[in-house]
């Protein structure tokens, strides 16, 4: 598969990174972000327009995370280490630590996708049961109803708790993490200060504190809900496999097959969706080739799918975005039932 993908780039004279379309997209999304913030804080507009601007700001911030930060964090944006590092700091601008995210996502999640006690992305504590390996509580039978509004609180937790907890305890979930030191610690602190200043201090010069807090809540709920749902559709769906926790620290399959069994594409023909969420609907391709710009995912998905068919390895995909939503709903419902009644994940 890797050979065929490399041949695709060679035969078509394409670069895996540094795409003109990516630079244009970055400028567009950051202009969207700046315009939304400007209207929200500085423009003389009615209250309802400011509310719309807060929603727009949340959507734009999610777009930055999906399309710019994510590629840069995987070194898939540019061949230049400085360009990648600079754009990766956009996650600090959004109030989350790039240092913690790099370990949590790039190292842990991409190595141990859907393995309980290792992949922190499928661990929401006692609030919900996302994996067959997790304990079930009686109230989980309703999780396919109550989980959706809770997704909106993702960014509250991220802004005010997760990064500080990981720094203080030296852990991400149940895995140890080296605490940030020196420049990394300074970046974490300055990032939080810049975000807090933009989110609360600057608006407080123009509006009452209760208004500032209410606007933050609206922005944060939109951002959290959009980000949580998009990431859940790639792994926490009924098609995805949830391998048992390896007692001997040996995974049941090789790394590439593991990615294919635990990861699901969705809405591959929806070009607007692909543009907005940075190709994260091509999650299979991303997990196999995280160092390639997401601009190329639609093309290489055909190579990946064909190769999987030839070698008899599952290629998991939902045709539409709404299909992914329904699959996530059904997965939540199955996981909320008693363990012996829960539908087994597809291999």
Secondary structure, DSSP 8 states (H G I E B T S, - for coil): -HHHHHHHHHHTT--SS--HHHHHHHHHHHHHHHHHHHHHHTS---HHHHHHHHHHHHHHHHHIIIIIIHHHHTT-S-S-HHHHHHHHTHHHHTTS-HHHHIIIIIIIIHHSTT-TTT-GGG--GGG---STTS---GGGGGHHHHHHHHHTTHHHHIIIIIHHHHHHHTEETTEE-----HHHHHHHHHHHHHHHIIIIIHHHTTS-HHHHHHHHHHHHHHHHHHHHHHHHHHHSSTTS------TTS--SS-HHHHHHHH--EE-TT-HHHHHHTTTTT-HHHHHH-TTS-GGGHHHHHHHHHHHHHHHT----EESSHHHHHHHHHHHHHHHHS-TTTS-----
